[in-house]
Amino acid sequence: MAELLTSTPRRVLAVYAHPDDSDVSCGGSLARWAVDGSDVHVLVCTQGDKGSTDEGIDIDDLIRRRANELSRSQEVLRVKSVRSLAHRDGELENDLGLREEIVRVIRALQPDAIVCPDPLAVFFGEHYYNHRDHRVVGWAALDAASPAASSPLYFPDAGPPCGVEVAYLSGSLEPNVFVDISQTIERKTDAIMCHASQLGEAGESFRRVFYERAEEAGRSVGVPFAEAFRRIYLGA
C-alpha cells in the first residue's frame, strides 16, 4: 500500500553518479526537506565527462560546464553542500576504493538518511535500460551506509562511525513511500533546467515531462505532485 512520507530527516545525503542525477531523481524531495529544516547534502561520483554526443567536444570544457550547472542547480534546491568524487563516467566500480570514499563522506556529515538510485531497477519497459553508473552507485552507497559506515572496523581511518537509519531508493520499480513535492515541483524543474548541456534545444519541453511524472506519482497518494522511493531501514 502506498504511504505518504510525513517525517523529515534531520540530515540527508544524496549519493548519485552524474551531476544532474539527483535533481532528476529526487530534486523535489531534497528541496522539500530543505524547506522543512533538513540539512541536505549531495555527493556526485563522476565528473560528467561523457555527458555529450558530440565527439569533438572539449572534455575539460564539458567538465567545467557541468560543474557550474550543478552548482547553480543546488542553489535552486537550497542544498547545503555538494561534493564530487570526480571519477570518469562509465568507470565506476563498487570496489573498496569507491566504498571508502562514500564512507568518508557519510562519516563526515553523519546523515540519518541517504538517498540513492535503486540498483535493482534495470529494465524500464522496452525502451530504457538503466545506466550502469546508476546501478553501481546504488549498490556502493548502500554497502557504504550499511554496514561499513556504522562499523569502526571498516575503514578505521575514515572518521568516527555513523549509523544511517534509512535509505530512500529513487527510480524504484517497487516504491513503498512517496514524498509530497507539490510545494517544490517548480524548484525541481528549475534545477533540472540548469543542466542545459544535457537538455539541448528541447530543454523547456522536458519541464512538462517532469511535471507529468510527478503528477502521476502524486495520484498514488492523493497529492498534486510527488516523488516515489523504495524505503529500506538500515538498522542503525
C-alpha positions in Angstrom: 0.0 0.0 0.0 1.3 3.4 -0.9 2.4 5.5 2.0 2.8 9.3 2.1 6.0 10.1 4.0 5.3 12.8 6.6 8.6 12.7 8.6 11.5 15.0 7.8 15.1 13.7 8.1 17.4 15.7 10.3 20.3 15.4 7.8 20.2 13.9 4.3 22.9 12.7 2.0 22.0 12.1 -1.7 24.6 9.9 -3.5 24.3 9.9 -7.3 26.5 9.2 -10.3 26.3 12.2 -12.6 25.9 16.0 -12.0 22.2 16.0 -13.0 21.1 12.8 -11.4 19.9 13.9 -8.0 17.9 16.8 -9.5 16.1 14.5 -11.9 15.6 11.6 -9.4 14.8 13.4 -6.1 15.2 17.1 -6.5 11.7 17.9 -5.3 12.2 15.8 -2.2 15.6 17.4 -1.4 14.1 20.8 -1.8 11.0 19.9 0.3 13.3 18.6 3.1 15.5 21.7 2.9 12.4 23.9 3.3 11.3 21.8 6.2 14.6 22.3 8.0 16.8 19.4 6.9 20.5 19.8 6.2 20.6 18.4 2.7 23.9 17.4 1.1 24.7 15.9 -2.3 27.6 13.6 -3.3 28.3 13.2 -7.1 30.6 10.4 -8.0 31.6 11.4 -11.5 32.7 14.5 -13.5 30.0 14.0 -16.1 32.8 13.9 -18.7 30.9 11.7 -21.1 27.7 13.6 -21.0 27.6 14.6 -24.7 27.1 13.0 -28.1 29.5 15.5 -29.7 32.7 13.5 -30.4 34.6 16.7 -31.0 33.7 18.4 -27.7 36.4 19.8 -25.4 36.2 17.4 -22.5 37.7 19.8 -20.0 35.2 22.4 -21.0 32.3 20.0 -20.6 33.5 19.1 -17.1 33.7 22.7 -16.1 30.3 23.4 -17.6 28.6 20.5 -15.9 30.2 21.5 -12.5 28.8 25.1 -13.0 25.4 23.7 -13.9 25.4 21.5 -10.8 26.4 24.5 -8.6 23.5 26.6 -9.9 21.0 23.8 -9.6 21.9 23.1 -6.0 21.4 26.8 -5.1 17.9 26.5 -6.6 17.2 23.5 -4.3 18.9 25.1 -1.3 21.3 22.2 -0.8 23.7 22.9 1.9 26.8 21.3 0.3 27.9 19.5 -2.9 30.8 17.2 -3.1 32.3 15.4 -6.2 34.5 12.3 -6.2 35.4 13.3 -9.8 35.6 9.7 -11.3 35.3 9.3 -15.0 31.9 8.4 -16.4 31.5 4.7 -17.1 34.5 3.7 -15.0 32.8 3.4 -11.6 33.2 0.1 -9.7 31.6 -0.9 -6.5 35.0 -1.7 -5.0 36.8 -0.9 -1.8 38.1 2.4 -3.1 34.6 3.8 -4.0 33.0 2.5 -0.8 35.7 4.1 1.3 35.2 7.4 -0.5 31.5 7.3 0.2 32.0 6.1 3.8 34.3 9.1 4.4 31.6 11.5 3.3 28.9 9.7 5.4 31.1 9.8 8.5 32.0 13.5 7.9 28.3 14.5 7.5 26.6 12.0 9.9 23.3 11.8 8.0 20.4 9.9 9.4 19.1 9.2 5.8 20.7 8.6 2.5 19.0 8.8 -1.0 20.5 6.9 -3.9 19.4 5.0 -7.0 17.6 1.7 -6.6 20.2 -0.7 -8.1 17.6 -3.4 -8.8 15.8 -1.1 -11.2 17.3 -2.2 -14.5 14.7 -2.6 -17.3 12.0 0.1 -17.7 9.7 -1.4 -20.4 11.2 -1.9 -23.8 12.8 1.5 -24.3 15.1 2.2 -21.3 17.9 0.2 -19.7 19.2 1.8 -16.6 22.7 3.3 -16.8 25.4 1.1 -15.3 26.8 4.0 -13.3 23.4 4.4 -11.6 23.3 0.8 -10.6 26.9 0.8 -9.4 26.4 3.9 -7.3 23.2 2.4 -5.8 24.9 -0.7 -4.6 28.0 1.2 -3.4 26.0 3.8 -1.5 24.0 1.0 0.3 27.1 -1.0 1.0 28.9 2.1 2.3 26.0 3.1 4.5 25.4 -0.4 6.0 27.4 -1.9 7.5 30.6 -0.1 6.6 29.9 3.5 7.8 28.5 2.3 11.2 31.3 -0.1 12.0 34.6 1.1 13.4 36.3 -1.9 11.9 35.6 -0.9 8.3 37.9 1.8 7.1 39.1 2.8 10.6 40.9 5.9 9.3 37.8 7.3 7.6 36.3 9.1 10.6 34.0 8.2 13.5 31.3 5.7 12.8 27.9 6.8 11.6 24.7 4.8 11.8 22.5 5.7 8.9 18.9 4.9 9.8 17.2 4.7 6.5 17.8 4.7 2.7 15.4 6.1 0.1 15.9 4.5 -3.3 14.8 6.5 -6.3 13.8 5.2 -9.6 12.5 2.1 -8.0 10.1 -0.4 -9.7 8.7 -1.2 -6.3 8.2 2.1 -4.4 6.7 2.0 -1.0 6.8 5.6 0.1 6.0 8.9 -1.6 7.1 12.5 -0.8 4.7 15.3 -1.5 6.6 17.8 -3.6 3.6 20.0 -4.5 5.3 23.0 -3.0 8.7 22.3 -4.6 7.9 20.9 -8.1 8.8 24.2 -9.7 12.0 24.3 -7.8 12.8 20.8 -9.0 12.2 21.6 -12.6 14.1 24.9 -12.4 17.0 22.9 -11.0 16.8 20.4 -13.9 16.7 23.3 -16.4 20.1 24.4 -15.1 21.6 21.4 -16.8 21.5 22.9 -20.3 24.3 20.7 -21.5 22.2 17.7 -21.1 18.9 19.1 -22.3 19.9 20.6 -25.6 17.5 22.8 -27.6 14.4 20.8 -26.3 15.2 21.9 -22.7 11.9 23.6 -21.8 9.8 20.8 -23.3 11.3 18.5 -20.7 9.8 20.6 -17.9 6.4 19.3 -18.9 7.6 15.7 -18.8 8.8 16.0 -15.2 5.6 17.7 -14.2 3.7 14.8 -15.7 5.8 12.2 -13.9 5.4 13.9 -10.6 1.6 14.2 -11.2 1.4 10.5 -11.9 3.3 9.7 -8.7 1.1 12.1 -6.8 -2.1 10.3 -7.8 -0.9 7.2 -5.9 -1.2 9.1 -2.6 -3.8 11.8 -3.4 -1.5 14.8 -3.7 -0.9 17.1 -6.8 2.8 16.1 -7.2 5.1 13.5 -5.6 8.3 11.5 -5.9 8.4 7.8 -5.2 11.0 5.8 -3.3 11.7 2.3 -2.0 12.4 2.8 1.7 14.9 0.5 3.3 15.6 0.6 7.1 19.3 0.0 7.7 19.1 -1.0 11.3 21.2 1.9 12.7 
